[in-house]
Structure formats: C-alpha cells, structure tokens
Amino acid sequence: MTSSNRTMIPVLLVSFLTAFAPESQAQNTHPRVCGSYGEIVGHKALNAFGNLGGSILELPKNVINTSNQSNVFYGFTGGLFKGIVNMAGRIGVGIADLVTIPLPTKPIAYPLYVWDDFDIDTTYGEAYRLYQCTPKPKPIVQAPEPEPVFEPEPALYTPQPVEAPEVYQDTTRKIDQLFKEEMHK
C-alpha cells in the first residue's frame, strides 16, 4: 500500500458513513439563521469540511440522477464526468470556505451539502456575498384585556318607620293621664 492509499481509505470510509447517517441525527441541514458571529462562522466551517469530505458523493449522485433522466449507459459515462466536475466544484467551494472562514458569507453551492437533496443537481451561486441576517421579530406579549368588574350599586337607605309596640303606647297613655291629673290639681 502506498501512503496515498492509507490516507484515502479512512477519508472514504468517513465520507460514506456520514452519507448514510440518519437525518434524525443531523443537527440542522440549513443552519442559516440569525445568531452570533461565532455561530455563523462555525456553520461556515462545518459547511467547508462537509463539502471537502462529502465531495466524493457527487460521483454516485450524478450517475444515478443522469441514469434516471436518460439511460444507464449514458448515465454511467455522462454522469461520471458530470460527477467529477461537481466533485471538483465541491472541493473548490470547500477550500474557498475554509480560507475565508472569518468572513460570514453566504454558501456558494446548493444544496448546501451533497446529501441534503440527492435528487437535485448541484448548482453554484454568487461567491463571497456577505451573509445579512434579518432577525426574527421578537414576539410581543400582550396581557389580556381586563374584564370590567361590575359592582352592584349601593341601595339607598330609606328609613322605615318603627312601630312602637303596644306595651309602650299603653304606658305612654298612662303617664300622660297621670301628668294631666296632677297638673290640674
């Protein structure tokens, strides 16, 4: 074994193992969300290493897609050539992202990673456009409208005549009579 074969076998093994990892274990396939500078640059570094390591997957991807669009023979020859070109493109994009890690730029290759959408051909957009984040608006928490509290109006006090019991009326008459009798004397 030569020294290039010794390094190529682990690289291929890691590439294939990451390609077949379930998507449920993936953190976020499209990490372009507003965040701190460190998060954006970290996602860019991850994208660079993903493009460098996963570029070999462009070969089977393009062979399969070209075979599905035409026939098997043209898919193998044309897809292999197209895969080599896209593999070189992914390696170039990975190196460019690796060199410019401190600059938070938009991704160049779409889909972002080879395994994001295996049925779509790889396209390349504008290079070195700074990533401009539009922050999500913060939710406005509003308190519910207070319900009006209805208090019953106080009842107006209307004094009621108090009827004196008959015992008192009788006593009052007796006192009046005594008073009149004594005063007439």
Secondary structure, 3 states (H helix, E strand, C coil): CCHHHHHHHHHHHHHHHHHCCCHHHCCCCCCCCCCCHHHHHHHHHHHHHHHHHHHHHHHHHHHHHHHHHCCHHHHHHHHHHHHHHHHHHHHHHHHHHHHCCCCCECCCEECCCCCCCCCCCCEECCCCCECCCCCCCCCCCCCCCCCCCCCCCCCCCCCCCCCCCHHHHHHHHHHHHHHHHHHHC
